[in-house]
Amino acid sequence: MSKVFVKNSFINIIPFAYKLFEGEAPKFTDINKEDFVDRVNEIYENDNLELVEGYAPFCKHLFIPNFTNAISDTVELTEENMHLVRTDYKARTEKELPVLERWFPRELLEENNYVIPKGEWLDIILYSKEQILIESRAMNEPEDQESEWGIVSVKVQQENYECPMQPITMLRNSLGKEYGGSGVPLEEDKYQQSVEFWKKYVLVK
C-alpha cells in the first residue's frame, strides 16, 4: 500500500479529491495522487511550514510553491472572453444536489489563443480527521480516515493566501452534511466578498 495511506502520515488524500488526478479532466497530469501527497508531506516537514486557519476550525490551508505543471484555476472575465463561458447544473458526487456552475473550457481558451499561466502556488485545503469521519458518516460512506488531515481540494493560483470560496460552495456547505456540505452556516459578509471576487473571475476546467 502506498505511503499516502499509512497511519503515521500527517496528511493524506480523501477519495472525494481523487478527481484532481483521475477521470476525464484531471487538474494534475504530471504526477499521481500518491506521489503528490508524499511530496506535500515532505515539504511540510522539511520546510517547517505552518497550517493556516480556514473558514472553520476543522479546515486548514497549506500554501506551497507549485511543484507541478498545473495551470492557474481561474481566468479574469473580460468582454473579449465572456462568450466562451459555459454553464450547467452539476453535482460533485452522485449523492450531492446539482448546483449551477460556470466555467471556461480549457480547450476553448486555447483554441482562441488565450494563454493560461501556470499557477505559482498550491493552496492545499485540508479537513481534520474528525470532520472527515463526521461527513463520511452523514453520507453513508466508509469511515476509514487515519491521517490527522485529509486533502479535500487543491487550488492552483498566483497568490500565497486564501482566495474567496465560491458563493455556491458556501451555500452548499450551509445546506448540511447530508447534501455534501460541511454544515457551516452562511456568513453574509464573507458571502458578499466572495460574490465580488467571482464576478471578476471564472474557473478553468
C-alpha positions in Angstrom: 0.0 0.0 0.0 1.3 3.4 -0.9 2.7 5.7 1.8 -0.3 8.0 1.2 -2.5 5.7 3.3 -0.1 4.8 6.2 -1.3 5.6 9.7 1.7 7.9 10.6 1.3 10.1 7.5 0.3 13.6 8.7 -1.6 14.4 5.6 -3.4 12.0 3.1 -5.9 12.5 0.4 -9.6 11.5 0.7 -11.5 9.8 -2.2 -13.5 13.0 -2.9 -10.3 14.6 -4.1 -9.1 11.7 -6.3 -10.8 13.5 -9.3 -7.9 16.0 -9.2 -5.7 13.3 -10.6 -8.1 11.0 -12.4 -11.0 11.0 -14.8 -11.7 12.9 -18.0 -10.2 16.3 -17.0 -7.7 15.9 -14.1 -6.1 19.1 -12.8 -2.7 17.4 -12.3 -1.4 15.4 -15.2 2.3 15.1 -14.4 2.1 13.4 -11.0 -0.1 10.8 -9.4 -2.0 11.3 -6.2 0.3 9.1 -4.1 3.5 10.9 -5.2 1.7 14.2 -4.8 0.7 13.5 -1.2 4.2 12.2 -0.4 5.7 15.4 -1.8 3.3 17.6 0.2 4.2 15.8 3.5 7.9 16.1 2.6 7.7 19.9 2.0 5.5 20.4 5.1 8.0 18.6 7.3 11.3 19.8 5.8 10.4 23.4 5.4 8.8 23.7 8.9 5.6 25.1 7.4 2.5 26.0 9.4 -1.1 25.3 8.6 -3.2 28.4 8.1 -6.7 28.8 9.6 -9.6 28.2 7.2 -13.3 29.0 7.1 -14.0 26.8 10.1 -11.9 25.2 12.9 -11.7 21.9 11.1 -10.4 23.5 7.9 -6.7 24.4 7.3 -4.7 25.7 4.4 -1.1 24.7 3.4 0.5 27.1 0.9 3.4 25.7 -1.0 5.1 26.6 -4.3 3.6 24.8 -7.3 5.9 21.8 -8.0 3.6 20.5 -10.8 2.8 21.7 -14.3 -0.7 22.7 -13.4 -2.1 25.9 -14.8 -4.0 28.5 -12.8 -7.5 27.6 -11.8 -9.0 31.0 -12.7 -9.0 33.4 -15.6 -10.2 37.0 -15.4 -13.6 37.6 -17.1 -13.4 40.2 -19.9 -15.6 41.4 -22.7 -13.2 39.5 -25.1 -13.6 36.1 -23.5 -17.1 36.1 -21.9 -18.6 34.4 -24.9 -16.5 31.3 -24.0 -18.1 30.9 -20.6 -20.2 27.7 -20.2 -22.8 26.9 -17.5 -24.6 23.8 -16.4 -26.1 22.2 -13.3 -23.5 19.9 -11.8 -23.0 17.7 -8.7 -19.6 16.8 -7.5 -20.7 13.4 -6.4 -23.8 11.2 -7.0 -25.0 12.0 -3.5 -25.0 15.8 -3.9 -27.6 18.1 -5.2 -26.7 19.6 -8.6 -26.0 23.4 -8.5 -25.5 25.9 -11.2 -21.8 26.3 -12.2 -19.9 28.4 -14.8 -16.5 27.8 -16.2 -14.1 28.3 -19.1 -13.4 25.1 -21.0 -9.6 25.0 -21.2 -9.7 23.8 -24.8 -11.8 26.8 -25.9 -9.4 29.2 -24.3 -6.5 27.6 -26.0 -8.3 27.4 -29.4 -8.8 31.2 -29.1 -5.1 31.8 -28.4 -5.6 32.6 -24.7 -2.5 31.7 -22.8 -3.4 30.3 -19.4 -0.5 30.9 -17.0 1.0 28.2 -14.8 0.0 28.7 -11.2 2.7 29.9 -8.9 1.2 28.5 -5.7 -0.8 25.5 -4.5 -3.4 26.1 -1.8 -3.8 22.6 -0.2 -7.2 22.6 1.5 -7.3 20.2 4.5 -10.1 18.9 6.7 -9.4 17.4 10.1 -9.8 13.6 10.6 -12.8 14.2 12.9 -14.6 16.3 10.3 -13.9 13.8 7.5 -15.3 11.0 9.6 -18.4 13.0 10.5 -19.2 13.8 6.9 -18.5 10.2 5.8 -21.0 9.0 8.4 -23.6 11.5 7.2 -23.2 10.4 3.6 -23.1 6.7 4.5 -19.6 6.3 3.2 -16.7 4.2 4.7 -15.2 5.8 7.8 -11.6 4.9 7.2 -9.7 8.2 7.6 -6.5 7.6 9.5 -4.3 10.6 9.0 -4.7 13.8 11.1 -5.5 15.8 8.0 -7.0 14.9 4.6 -6.7 16.8 1.4 -10.2 17.7 0.2 -9.2 20.1 -2.6 -6.2 21.9 -4.2 -6.4 25.4 -5.7 -3.7 26.4 -8.2 -3.3 30.1 -8.1 -0.9 33.1 -8.3 -1.4 34.1 -4.6 0.1 32.5 -1.5 -3.0 33.3 0.5 -6.7 32.1 0.6 -8.8 33.4 -2.3 -12.6 33.6 -1.6 -14.6 30.4 -1.7 -17.2 30.3 -4.5 -20.6 31.5 -3.4 -22.3 28.3 -4.4 -19.8 26.3 -2.3 -20.8 28.5 0.7 -24.4 27.8 0.0 -23.9 24.1 -0.3 -21.9 24.0 2.9 -24.8 25.7 4.7 -27.3 23.0 3.5 -25.7 20.4 5.7 -23.6 17.2 5.6 -26.4 15.1 4.2 -26.3 17.2 1.0 -22.5 17.1 0.7 -21.8 20.3 2.6 -19.9 20.8 5.8 -22.7 22.2 7.9 -21.1 25.6 8.4 -23.7 28.4 8.5 -23.6 31.1 5.8 -21.9 34.3 6.8 -23.3 37.3 4.9 -20.1 39.4 4.9 -17.9 36.6 3.6 -20.6 35.7 1.0 -20.6 39.3 -0.3 -16.8 39.3 -0.5 -17.0 36.0 -2.5 -19.5 37.5 -4.9 -17.3 40.5 -5.6 -14.4 38.2 -6.4 -16.2 35.7 -8.5 -17.9 38.5 -10.6 -14.4 39.1 -12.0 -13.0 35.6 -12.3 -14.2 32.3 -13.8 -12.8 28.8 -13.2 -10.9 26.9 -15.9 -11.9 23.3 -16.5 
